[in-house]
Every structure is written in structure tokens, then in C-alpha cells.
Amino acid sequence: MKFDRFAQWLANWTGRPLSFAIALLLIMAWALTGPLFDYNDTWQLVINTSTTIITFLMVFLIQNTQNRDNDELHIKIDELLRTTRRAHKALLDLEDMDPAELHALRKQYQRMGEREEGRDRRHDPPAD
């Protein structure tokens, strides 16, 4: 998909130090022109409008890259669960569970973790 490739490219580009430096320079240039325009409303409107538009568009870009990263992570975890014999296969379909089911499962894993932590403490060598 063209949008996905474009969004990935733009996300990579905007996350670089050079992009930050360019944005910082633009803001500094805008600030330095304040006295030239007597700090009037139009001068302020330029930065307000620009940053609002950029922020609005970046929200969609960030959401797209987060969705992609989330999908990639799910696929990797699903593959690990699928190939691990002792893994609970029910975990492969977590995204289909309702919030109450997820909460109950989370509590179950917290209890399992606490039991494991207790076992680990009993088997740890004494501290010097």
C-alpha cells in the first residue's frame, strides 16, 4: 500500500535528529522575525496554524506506525506461542476477548508470577 510505505518513510525521516534541527531552526527564524512584524496577530497566527496542521497530520502518521508495529509484534508473539509446546494456545486470540476476560486472564497471570517469584526466593542462594 502506498500510504503505508509513505507513512513509514515519513515516520523514519521525522524521527531523525536532522528533522528536529530543521524544526528548531524554523521556530527560531519565526521568533527572530517577531520584531520585524511588531509581534502582530498575523505573525502569531503563522506559527499557531503551522504547528496545528503539522500536529494534526502527525497524529495519523503516528497511529499508522503504531498499528503497524503492533501488528508485527502480535505476529511475532503468536509465532513464539505457536511453536512453544507449554504455551497456552488460548493466548493466540487475545485480541478477540472482551475487557472482562482480559482482566481475568491478567489476574491469573499475576498470581502465576507471584507463585513463581516465591519459588525463586526459596531457591536463591543466601546473600553474602
C-alpha positions in Angstrom: 0.0 0.0 0.0 1.4 3.4 -1.0 0.1 5.2 2.1 1.8 2.6 4.4 5.1 3.0 2.6 4.8 6.8 2.7 3.9 6.8 6.4 6.8 4.5 7.3 9.2 6.7 5.3 7.9 9.9 6.8 8.0 8.4 10.3 11.6 7.4 9.8 12.5 10.8 8.4 10.8 12.9 11.1 12.4 10.8 13.9 15.9 11.8 12.9 18.0 14.5 14.6 18.2 16.4 11.3 14.4 16.8 11.2 14.4 18.1 14.8 17.2 20.5 14.0 15.2 21.8 10.9 12.1 22.3 13.0 14.1 24.1 15.7 15.7 26.4 13.1 12.2 27.2 11.7 10.9 28.1 15.1 14.0 30.2 15.8 13.6 32.0 12.5 9.9 32.7 13.2 10.8 34.0 16.7 13.5 36.3 15.3 11.1 37.8 12.8 8.8 38.9 15.7 10.3 42.4 16.0 10.1 42.8 12.2 6.3 42.3 12.3 5.8 44.0 15.7 4.7 40.7 17.2 1.3 41.2 15.5 -1.6 38.7 15.3 -0.7 37.6 11.8 2.9 36.8 13.0 1.4 34.7 15.8 -1.1 33.1 13.5 1.6 31.7 11.3 3.2 29.6 14.0 -0.2 28.6 15.5 -1.6 27.5 12.2 1.6 25.7 11.1 2.0 23.7 14.3 -1.7 22.8 14.5 -1.7 21.5 10.9 1.6 19.5 11.4 0.3 18.1 14.8 -3.0 17.1 13.2 -1.3 15.2 10.4 1.3 13.6 12.7 -1.4 12.1 14.8 -2.5 10.0 11.8 1.1 9.2 10.9 1.9 8.1 14.5 -1.3 6.0 14.6 -0.4 4.3 11.4 3.1 3.4 12.5 1.8 2.2 15.9 -0.7 0.0 14.2 2.0 -1.5 12.0 4.4 -2.1 14.9 1.5 -3.6 17.0 0.6 -6.0 14.2 4.3 -7.0 13.7 4.7 -7.6 17.4 1.5 -9.7 17.6 2.6 -11.9 14.7 6.0 -12.5 16.3 4.4 -13.3 19.7 1.8 -15.5 18.0 4.6 -17.5 16.3 6.5 -17.9 19.5 3.4 -19.1 21.3 2.5 -21.4 18.4 5.9 -23.1 18.5 6.2 -23.4 22.2 4.8 -26.6 23.5 3.9 -25.4 27.0 2.3 -22.2 25.8 -1.4 -21.7 26.3 -2.9 -21.7 22.8 -5.8 -19.6 24.1 -3.3 -16.7 24.2 -3.2 -16.6 20.4 -6.6 -15.0 20.3 -6.4 -12.3 23.0 -7.5 -9.5 20.6 -10.9 -11.3 20.4 -11.5 -11.3 24.1 -13.7 -8.7 25.8 -12.1 -6.5 28.5 -13.6 -8.6 31.4 -12.0 -11.7 30.0 -8.6 -9.9 29.5 -8.8 -8.6 33.1 -9.4 -12.1 34.5 -6.6 -13.6 32.4 -4.3 -10.8 33.6 -5.1 -11.6 37.2 -4.4 -15.3 36.6 -1.0 -14.5 35.2 -0.2 -12.1 38.0 -1.0 -14.9 40.5 1.2 -17.3 38.5 4.0 -14.8 38.5 3.7 -14.3 42.3 3.9 -18.1 42.8 7.0 -18.3 40.6 8.6 -15.4 42.4 8.0 -17.1 45.7 9.6 -20.3 44.4 12.6 -18.4 43.1 13.2 -16.8 46.5 13.2 -20.2 48.2 15.8 -21.5 45.8 18.1 -18.4 45.8 21.5 -18.8 47.5 21.9 -16.7 50.7 23.3 -13.2 50.2 26.8 -12.5 51.4 
